[in-house]
Amino acid sequence: MKNIILSILLASSLTLGVGACSMQNQDVGAIVGGGTGAVAGNLLTGGSAAGTAVGAVAGGVGGYYIGKSTQNNN
């Protein structure tokens, strides 16, 4: 339970911190996606460090490309 709460707090703080910056969409997408992926990977693997790392990388890459595609559409 402690890991879940810490993971949620980490993802929330990343999201709030990124919202205050002026960054390009793909950068924001990578950071938010990485944080969200890390939390998801942690929860899905029961706190495994490898699962957290894989989730962070997958979320970061996905978030980058989603942010990049939304920036190109504007």
Chimera marker file (.cmm) of the C-alpha trace (Angstrom):
<marker_set name="trace">
<marker id="1" x="0.000" y="0.000" z="0.000" r="1" g="1" b="0" radius="0.5"/>
<marker id="2" x="2.874" y="2.326" z="0.805" r="1" g="1" b="0" radius="0.5"/>
<marker id="3" x="4.330" y="1.828" z="-2.701" r="1" g="1" b="0" radius="0.5"/>
<marker id="4" x="1.006" y="2.678" z="-4.313" r="1" g="1" b="0" radius="0.5"/>
<marker id="5" x="0.677" y="5.934" z="-2.388" r="1" g="1" b="0" radius="0.5"/>
<marker id="6" x="4.275" y="6.937" z="-3.135" r="1" g="1" b="0" radius="0.5"/>
<marker id="7" x="3.808" y="6.116" z="-6.814" r="1" g="1" b="0" radius="0.5"/>
<marker id="8" x="0.671" y="8.230" z="-7.046" r="1" g="1" b="0" radius="0.5"/>
<marker id="9" x="2.360" y="11.131" z="-5.271" r="1" g="1" b="0" radius="0.5"/>
<marker id="10" x="5.348" y="10.928" z="-7.617" r="1" g="1" b="0" radius="0.5"/>
<marker id="11" x="3.170" y="10.922" z="-10.725" r="1" g="1" b="0" radius="0.5"/>
<marker id="12" x="1.109" y="13.821" z="-9.386" r="1" g="1" b="0" radius="0.5"/>
<marker id="13" x="4.153" y="15.924" z="-8.580" r="1" g="1" b="0" radius="0.5"/>
<marker id="14" x="5.624" y="15.290" z="-12.044" r="1" g="1" b="0" radius="0.5"/>
<marker id="15" x="2.378" y="16.312" z="-13.695" r="1" g="1" b="0" radius="0.5"/>
<marker id="16" x="2.044" y="19.489" z="-11.638" r="1" g="1" b="0" radius="0.5"/>
<marker id="17" x="5.682" y="20.427" z="-12.137" r="1" g="1" b="0" radius="0.5"/>
<marker id="18" x="5.507" y="19.989" z="-15.880" r="1" g="1" b="0" radius="0.5"/>
<marker id="19" x="2.334" y="22.052" z="-16.102" r="1" g="1" b="0" radius="0.5"/>
<marker id="20" x="4.185" y="25.081" z="-14.753" r="1" g="1" b="0" radius="0.5"/>
<marker id="21" x="6.911" y="24.965" z="-17.420" r="1" g="1" b="0" radius="0.5"/>
<marker id="22" x="6.831" y="26.215" z="-20.971" r="1" g="1" b="0" radius="0.5"/>
<marker id="23" x="7.918" y="23.150" z="-22.885" r="1" g="1" b="0" radius="0.5"/>
<marker id="24" x="7.099" y="21.612" z="-26.222" r="1" g="1" b="0" radius="0.5"/>
<marker id="25" x="4.300" y="19.059" z="-26.389" r="1" g="1" b="0" radius="0.5"/>
<marker id="26" x="6.609" y="16.101" z="-26.989" r="1" g="1" b="0" radius="0.5"/>
<marker id="27" x="8.718" y="16.967" z="-23.937" r="1" g="1" b="0" radius="0.5"/>
<marker id="28" x="5.680" y="17.236" z="-21.704" r="1" g="1" b="0" radius="0.5"/>
<marker id="29" x="4.280" y="14.019" z="-23.187" r="1" g="1" b="0" radius="0.5"/>
<marker id="30" x="7.521" y="12.159" z="-22.507" r="1" g="1" b="0" radius="0.5"/>
<marker id="31" x="7.694" y="13.298" z="-18.881" r="1" g="1" b="0" radius="0.5"/>
<marker id="32" x="4.048" y="12.665" z="-18.075" r="1" g="1" b="0" radius="0.5"/>
<marker id="33" x="4.049" y="9.383" z="-20.008" r="1" g="1" b="0" radius="0.5"/>
<marker id="34" x="7.195" y="8.236" z="-18.240" r="1" g="1" b="0" radius="0.5"/>
<marker id="35" x="5.761" y="9.007" z="-14.818" r="1" g="1" b="0" radius="0.5"/>
<marker id="36" x="2.471" y="7.353" z="-15.618" r="1" g="1" b="0" radius="0.5"/>
<marker id="37" x="4.207" y="4.339" z="-17.142" r="1" g="1" b="0" radius="0.5"/>
<marker id="38" x="6.435" y="3.973" z="-14.091" r="1" g="1" b="0" radius="0.5"/>
<marker id="39" x="3.430" y="3.968" z="-11.780" r="1" g="1" b="0" radius="0.5"/>
<marker id="40" x="1.584" y="1.478" z="-13.981" r="1" g="1" b="0" radius="0.5"/>
<marker id="41" x="4.627" y="-0.780" z="-14.267" r="1" g="1" b="0" radius="0.5"/>
<marker id="42" x="5.155" y="-0.662" z="-10.528" r="1" g="1" b="0" radius="0.5"/>
<marker id="43" x="1.560" y="-1.545" z="-9.764" r="1" g="1" b="0" radius="0.5"/>
<marker id="44" x="1.270" y="-4.273" z="-12.394" r="1" g="1" b="0" radius="0.5"/>
<marker id="45" x="4.447" y="-6.062" z="-11.285" r="1" g="1" b="0" radius="0.5"/>
<marker id="46" x="3.944" y="-5.720" z="-7.547" r="1" g="1" b="0" radius="0.5"/>
<marker id="47" x="6.721" y="-3.184" z="-7.016" r="1" g="1" b="0" radius="0.5"/>
<marker id="48" x="9.361" y="-4.752" z="-9.239" r="1" g="1" b="0" radius="0.5"/>
<marker id="49" x="12.159" y="-2.362" z="-10.173" r="1" g="1" b="0" radius="0.5"/>
<marker id="50" x="12.381" y="-3.886" z="-13.648" r="1" g="1" b="0" radius="0.5"/>
<marker id="51" x="8.634" y="-3.494" z="-14.180" r="1" g="1" b="0" radius="0.5"/>
<marker id="52" x="8.817" y="0.122" z="-13.062" r="1" g="1" b="0" radius="0.5"/>
<marker id="53" x="11.716" y="0.835" z="-15.416" r="1" g="1" b="0" radius="0.5"/>
<marker id="54" x="10.058" y="-0.857" z="-18.395" r="1" g="1" b="0" radius="0.5"/>
<marker id="55" x="6.824" y="1.020" z="-17.704" r="1" g="1" b="0" radius="0.5"/>
<marker id="56" x="8.683" y="4.327" z="-17.481" r="1" g="1" b="0" radius="0.5"/>
<marker id="57" x="10.493" y="3.773" z="-20.771" r="1" g="1" b="0" radius="0.5"/>
<marker id="58" x="7.377" y="2.595" z="-22.603" r="1" g="1" b="0" radius="0.5"/>
<marker id="59" x="5.302" y="5.464" z="-21.230" r="1" g="1" b="0" radius="0.5"/>
<marker id="60" x="7.983" y="8.016" z="-22.010" r="1" g="1" b="0" radius="0.5"/>
<marker id="61" x="8.388" y="6.893" z="-25.604" r="1" g="1" b="0" radius="0.5"/>
<marker id="62" x="4.641" y="6.701" z="-26.127" r="1" g="1" b="0" radius="0.5"/>
<marker id="63" x="4.098" y="10.097" z="-24.540" r="1" g="1" b="0" radius="0.5"/>
<marker id="64" x="6.822" y="11.655" z="-26.670" r="1" g="1" b="0" radius="0.5"/>
<marker id="65" x="5.273" y="10.491" z="-29.932" r="1" g="1" b="0" radius="0.5"/>
<marker id="66" x="1.746" y="11.385" z="-28.869" r="1" g="1" b="0" radius="0.5"/>
<marker id="67" x="2.931" y="14.872" z="-27.881" r="1" g="1" b="0" radius="0.5"/>
<marker id="68" x="4.839" y="15.229" z="-31.122" r="1" g="1" b="0" radius="0.5"/>
<marker id="69" x="1.798" y="14.293" z="-33.195" r="1" g="1" b="0" radius="0.5"/>
<marker id="70" x="-0.423" y="16.764" z="-31.355" r="1" g="1" b="0" radius="0.5"/>
<marker id="71" x="2.134" y="19.538" z="-31.817" r="1" g="1" b="0" radius="0.5"/>
<marker id="72" x="2.334" y="18.880" z="-35.568" r="1" g="1" b="0" radius="0.5"/>
<marker id="73" x="-1.449" y="19.136" z="-35.838" r="1" g="1" b="0" radius="0.5"/>
<marker id="74" x="-1.540" y="22.647" z="-34.330" r="1" g="1" b="0" radius="0.5"/>
<link id1="1" id2="2" r="1" g="1" b="0" radius="0.2"/>
<link id1="2" id2="3" r="1" g="1" b="0" radius="0.2"/>
<link id1="3" id2="4" r="1" g="1" b="0" radius="0.2"/>
<link id1="4" id2="5" r="1" g="1" b="0" radius="0.2"/>
<link id1="5" id2="6" r="1" g="1" b="0" radius="0.2"/>
<link id1="6" id2="7" r="1" g="1" b="0" radius="0.2"/>
<link id1="7" id2="8" r="1" g="1" b="0" radius="0.2"/>
<link id1="8" id2="9" r="1" g="1" b="0" radius="0.2"/>
<link id1="9" id2="10" r="1" g="1" b="0" radius="0.2"/>
<link id1="10" id2="11" r="1" g="1" b="0" radius="0.2"/>
<link id1="11" id2="12" r="1" g="1" b="0" radius="0.2"/>
<link id1="12" id2="13" r="1" g="1" b="0" radius="0.2"/>
<link id1="13" id2="14" r="1" g="1" b="0" radius="0.2"/>
<link id1="14" id2="15" r="1" g="1" b="0" radius="0.2"/>
<link id1="15" id2="16" r="1" g="1" b="0" radius="0.2"/>
<link id1="16" id2="17" r="1" g="1" b="0" radius="0.2"/>
<link id1="17" id2="18" r="1" g="1" b="0" radius="0.2"/>
<link id1="18" id2="19" r="1" g="1" b="0" radius="0.2"/>
<link id1="19" id2="20" r="1" g="1" b="0" radius="0.2"/>
<link id1="20" id2="21" r="1" g="1" b="0" radius="0.2"/>
<link id1="21" id2="22" r="1" g="1" b="0" radius="0.2"/>
<link id1="22" id2="23" r="1" g="1" b="0" radius="0.2"/>
<link id1="23" id2="24" r="1" g="1" b="0" radius="0.2"/>
<link id1="24" id2="25" r="1" g="1" b="0" radius="0.2"/>
<link id1="25" id2="26" r="1" g="1" b="0" radius="0.2"/>
<link id1="26" id2="27" r="1" g="1" b="0" radius="0.2"/>
<link id1="27" id2="28" r="1" g="1" b="0" radius="0.2"/>
<link id1="28" id2="29" r="1" g="1" b="0" radius="0.2"/>
<link id1="29" id2="30" r="1" g="1" b="0" radius="0.2"/>
<link id1="30" id2="31" r="1" g="1" b="0" radius="0.2"/>
<link id1="31" id2="32" r="1" g="1" b="0" radius="0.2"/>
<link id1="32" id2="33" r="1" g="1" b="0" radius="0.2"/>
<link id1="33" id2="34" r="1" g="1" b="0" radius="0.2"/>
<link id1="34" id2="35" r="1" g="1" b="0" radius="0.2"/>
<link id1="35" id2="36" r="1" g="1" b="0" radius="0.2"/>
<link id1="36" id2="37" r="1" g="1" b="0" radius="0.2"/>
<link id1="37" id2="38" r="1" g="1" b="0" radius="0.2"/>
<link id1="38" id2="39" r="1" g="1" b="0" radius="0.2"/>
<link id1="39" id2="40" r="1" g="1" b="0" radius="0.2"/>
<link id1="40" id2="41" r="1" g="1" b="0" radius="0.2"/>
<link id1="41" id2="42" r="1" g="1" b="0" radius="0.2"/>
<link id1="42" id2="43" r="1" g="1" b="0" radius="0.2"/>
<link id1="43" id2="44" r="1" g="1" b="0" radius="0.2"/>
<link id1="44" id2="45" r="1" g="1" b="0" radius="0.2"/>
<link id1="45" id2="46" r="1" g="1" b="0" radius="0.2"/>
<link id1="46" id2="47" r="1" g="1" b="0" radius="0.2"/>
<link id1="47" id2="48" r="1" g="1" b="0" radius="0.2"/>
<link id1="48" id2="49" r="1" g="1" b="0" radius="0.2"/>
<link id1="49" id2="50" r="1" g="1" b="0" radius="0.2"/>
<link id1="50" id2="51" r="1" g="1" b="0" radius="0.2"/>
<link id1="51" id2="52" r="1" g="1" b="0" radius="0.2"/>
<link id1="52" id2="53" r="1" g="1" b="0" radius="0.2"/>
<link id1="53" id2="54" r="1" g="1" b="0" radius="0.2"/>
<link id1="54" id2="55" r="1" g="1" b="0" radius="0.2"/>
<link id1="55" id2="56" r="1" g="1" b="0" radius="0.2"/>
<link id1="56" id2="57" r="1" g="1" b="0" radius="0.2"/>
<link id1="57" id2="58" r="1" g="1" b="0" radius="0.2"/>
<link id1="58" id2="59" r="1" g="1" b="0" radius="0.2"/>
<link id1="59" id2="60" r="1" g="1" b="0" radius="0.2"/>
<link id1="60" id2="61" r="1" g="1" b="0" radius="0.2"/>
<link id1="61" id2="62" r="1" g="1" b="0" radius="0.2"/>
<link id1="62" id2="63" r="1" g="1" b="0" radius="0.2"/>
<link id1="63" id2="64" r="1" g="1" b="0" radius="0.2"/>
<link id1="64" id2="65" r="1" g="1" b="0" radius="0.2"/>
<link id1="65" id2="66" r="1" g="1" b="0" radius="0.2"/>
<link id1="66" id2="67" r="1" g="1" b="0" radius="0.2"/>
<link id1="67" id2="68" r="1" g="1" b="0" radius="0.2"/>
<link id1="68" id2="69" r="1" g="1" b="0" radius="0.2"/>
<link id1="69" id2="70" r="1" g="1" b="0" radius="0.2"/>
<link id1="70" id2="71" r="1" g="1" b="0" radius="0.2"/>
<link id1="71" id2="72" r="1" g="1" b="0" radius="0.2"/>
<link id1="72" id2="73" r="1" g="1" b="0" radius="0.2"/>
<link id1="73" id2="74" r="1" g="1" b="0" radius="0.2"/>
</marker_set>
